[in-house]
């Protein structure tokens, strides 16, 4: 499951997918969420207002308070949503991670589809 051959879609393309991404603040997370929602690339964004991030960047260990965002979409839109999010993101090197959530209930998958690709 989740593997593909040329010319075929992954089974998980029909399911749910999630994208995790930290932002410098809630406002920039909301702005990105608004665009992704308006463009129907995601159905929902959950934004956590404050978390402490500790990371290596430019050969130094650093820390920052960031807002975290979890975006919900379909497997078929995962790559497009990540690409658009990267273009919208205020960081030069945003830490965007996306994955297929193959264990989502069918009601969730249906809602994701209806609010994204099914809304046309």
Secondary structure, DSSP 8 states (H G I E B T S, - for coil): -----TT---GGGGSEEEEEEEESSHHHHHHHHHHHHHTTS-SEEEEEEEEEEEEEETTEEEEEEEEEEEEEEEGGGHHHHHHHHHHH-SSTT--EEEEEETT--HHHHHHHHHHTGGG-
